Amino acid sequence: MHIVIATYQDTGRYLSVVPDENEMLLNLFQQHGHQVELQVWDNPLVDWKAYDVVIVKSTWDYFIGKIEQFYSWLDYLESNNIPCLNKPDLIRWNADKHYLLDIAWNGLNIVPTYIIEKNEAIDFNFLFEKFETDELIIKPCISGGAMNTMRVKQTNIEEHLPTFNNWIKEQAYLVQPLKKEIITEGEWSFVYFNGKFSHQLLKVAQEGDFRIQHFFGGKITTPQNNETLIKASQEYIDRYAKDALYARVDGVWSNGQFKLMELELIEPYLFFFTNDLSLNNYYQAFESLTKNLEK
């Protein structure tokens, strides 16, 4: 097959010590006899029709002033019947964190979430009372990599209000209580390929921070598989991502329940390096999903 892996124009935004998964996938597909290329998703010179399948892997700038262009790109792939993994409709839904309310509406646990729509006023005191917390996390509904993420305490509302009032002019934001488990235990991630569990990990923020991303100094650990948590994470996959090439379920264990932080179906880092079987699991999923495509 002629495969293209869609990425972004790297500007050094996500400096990290973890392995480059684009290179890992290029090697993987070449080892299995496929022709594979890496292309920037918004490069107007790319002929996407020339490929048998597009794999969306690391389009890590779609949320930085490019969301409408990203949606148009997905529309183009869809309207021209270009096979895409994950599917454009799934990516489109997952690009905006309003999807968390859909998940809650369907009866699955999420970290309590409140949406402030674009240009709406915010009442921090109302939200502290609503969530019965003394710290809030605020982040854009269309974002990634902890962009414009704010940690607000009851004691520093006035300090953050001017910045937030500028941000809300651009797009909607979600507000969640800071789950103390993020700091004391970490955030769990469960990686699935074609609806099947592959591997799990625990991401722990560096001391004094709440951001668990590895490019902010977060530590990645691989505890023994927790069957209770795996079973809980599978519920989100079965409902929303059974035929997704890749999916990552991020959340916390809180008060005896798994609470979803994010369901990553666009371009998550998949932590292949933490599990010896992960690349093989990924390839088996790819083969299963593309077996009926014309060669």
Secondary structure, DSSP 8 states (H G I E B T S, - for coil): -EEEEEE----STT--SS--HHHHHHHHHHHTT-EEEEEETT-TT--GGGSSEEEE---TTTTTT-HHHHHHHHHHHHHTT--EES-HHHHHHHTSTTHHHHHHHTT--B---EEE-TT----HHHHHHHHT-SEEEEEESS--TTTT-EEEEGGGHHHHHHHHHHHTTTS-EEEEE--HHHHHT-EEEEEEETTEEEEEEEEE--TT-----GGGT-EEE-----HHHHHHHHHHHHHH-TT-S-EEEEEEEETTEEEEEEEE-SS----GGG-TTHHHHHHHHHHHHHTTS--
